[in-house]
Amino acid sequence: MTENNELLNIRDLSVGFHTYRGDVKAVRGVSISLRQGEILGIVGESGCGKSVTAHAVMGLLPKENSFIAGGSITFNGQDITRMKEKDLRRIRGRELAMIFQDPMTSLNPVLTIGSQLTEGIMLHEGVSYEEARQEAIRLLDRVGIRNAKDRLDSYPHEFSGGMRQRVMIAMALICKPKLLFADEPATALDVTIQAQILELLADLRKEYGMAIIMISHDLGVIASLCDRVCVMYAGRIVEEGSARQVFYQPAHPYAQGLLKSLPRLDSDRSEPLSVIAGQPPDLLLDIKGCSFLPRCPYAMIVCHENLPEPVMLEGGHSCWCWKSYKEQEVASDE
C-alpha cells in the first residue's frame, strides 16, 4: 500500500477481443486510481468498456478470445497482469470480490444458497462445514435475509430478485474484501429495493472499510452513493472528478448530454427529453481523433486529427476534450 492509501492503480489499460470480423478494442488506455475506503462510480452507455475494465482487474476475461494489449493493473502493490492464475485465485474472493449484474444467472440454480455460500468460506478461510454454515447464516442475516438459518437450504428460484441480489452481496462479502466491484447491483429492481441495496452497500463500506467500484448507466444510483465518478465513452475515460463536480459542473459534451437526457421534476412534461444524436463508434476501427466527434455539437478541426489531451480543471476535476483545452488556453491568456 502506498503512502496515500492507494489500493488500485490502473495505468493505460487496453483490452481487446478476437472476433471473426477482427479485433474489437473494447478498452483503450484507461487509467484509474482508487484509495482505500473510497467509492468510485463508472458511468456510460452500454458497450463503453465499464464491465470489461472490472473483469480485467478480477482476472475474469474469457481466456479463449480476450487479450490485454497494454498497460498495468496494480492492486495492493501487486501487478495483477503479471500474476499467475493460481496466485490470482488466492486473492479473488478474499481481497477482490464482485457483485454480478444478474443474480439469477450468477447463482447456480441446482445448488442451495447454503452450499454456494459455504463453498467459498471453506475454500478461503479453511474452516469446517459447520463453522462455514454459521458464518453463512451471519452473512445472510447481515444483508437483510429474514430467517437466514431456514433459507440456507432454499434454491435461487425460491428467492425474489431483491433477495437474490442480497445473496450475491453476501457471497461477495465472505472474506471481507478490500475492493468490491458492484456491476449494476440494482438493475431490474423496483425503486424501494434499489434504495435498500444502495443503503446496504454504504453501510458495508463503513463497517468493513472496503473500497467499492460501482458500475452503472443509472446516474441517479451513482450520484447517491459515490465519492468520485469516471465517465466512459467508447473504451476511454472522458471525464473524472468528484460526484458533485461531474453532476453539477460537467465539462465534457458527452457528460453534459447524459445529464440533459435525464427527466427532471421541474421540467416541462410537454417537451420531449433531450437525446444524444447518432451512435457510438465501431470499436473494430482505429479512432484517430476524438471518439465522440460524430455526435459532438462543438466539434472542431483538431478533434478530427488528434486524441484529446487531459485538461485539469479545479479540485482534481479532469476532462479529455479539445473544447475544454481551448477554453483553458483562452482563460490563461486573459
Summary of the structure (lengths in Angstrom):
residues: 334
radius of gyration: 21.2
end to end distance: 42.5
largest distance: 71.5
contacts: 1036
relative contact order: 0.13
helix: 39%
strand: 24%
